[in-house]
């Protein structure tokens, strides 16, 4: 089983996690920019963070044969802090860089006017730089937040096939599927989504446009729950090809739309079986 985790915060994980992930078939990851837990007080803090996501983390991952890409954005939670608004002016400097495969995480935390402004502005950046967008749905009032997110996506004119709406559940999956956006699910030990619930959703809705991630970060999370979901799919009667579609080919297709996705092993030994290098980046 080969696995591409399309949403994991490796900055928050140890090097031992990279080793465990490699041992269980995880060969590629995308790390979205997110809230680190401690409020950042100026755009310079984000510049240092973005530099780390594009330099240090790909190097750390490469030591274990894992290809690392990133998505960059002003995250919804910090969009409410006026000290961080300058990040929107900083982003264009980074969105041209190789290794950046989407704008994200963007969207809503508390659904405030400041979040409205940052969300719309960053969707416009995604359109301008021809990048996919990774949308975070709020933890509270999930259905209303998801519905509002889809309204903003529709209003900005971005191709819904360039948008992944993440952290979905049984209540929100149908509305996102019907929108034409990609469906993201975060598998967690206790909250969000479990492997067994994910299997039920896949049984009902199929494997098309589905992204399964661990969203592992500094909280109670597990970077191997993508692997656990693949095993649960096999036990439920899904074929190995269907598992490969969900855990490898789907994220490769979505982030490949950036034109910057490189799924060759970082040691230069050649492409993983069945993988390819997307059209060249800038």
Number of C-alpha atoms within 10 A of each C-alpha: 14 19 27 28 29 28 29 22 22 25 19 12 16 10 15 9 15 22 16 14 22 20 11 16 15 26 26 27 24 27 27 28 24 21 14 14 8 6 12 15 13 15 19 14 13 21 16 10 18 21 12 14 26 21 13 14 19 21 17 18 24 18 15 20 21 26 26 29 27 25 28 27 29 29 25 28 20 22 27 21 15 11 13 20 17 15 21 16 9 16 20 14 9 17 23 14 13 18 25 28 31 30 30 28 27 31 35 27 21 17 20 13 11 18 23 18 13 24 26 18 14 22 26 18 20 22 17 12 15 18 26 27 34 28 27 24 29 22 14 12 12 18 19 13 21 26 15 17 25 20 12 17 24 13 10 13 11 20 14 18 15 21 25 26 28 27 24 23 19 12 10 19 21 13 15 21 16 9 15 16 20 25 25 26 23 26 28 21 13 9 10 14 20 18 22 15 16 21 21 14 15 16 14 9 13 13 17 14 19 23 27 30 31 24 27 24 18 13 10 10 17 17 25 22 22 28 25 16 24 25 16 18 23 16 11 13 11 16 12 13 12 18 22 16 20 26 27 24 20 21 26 24 14 23 27 22 18 25 19 22 26 25 24 20 18 21 12 8 9 12 14 12 8 8 15 15 14 17 13 11 15 10
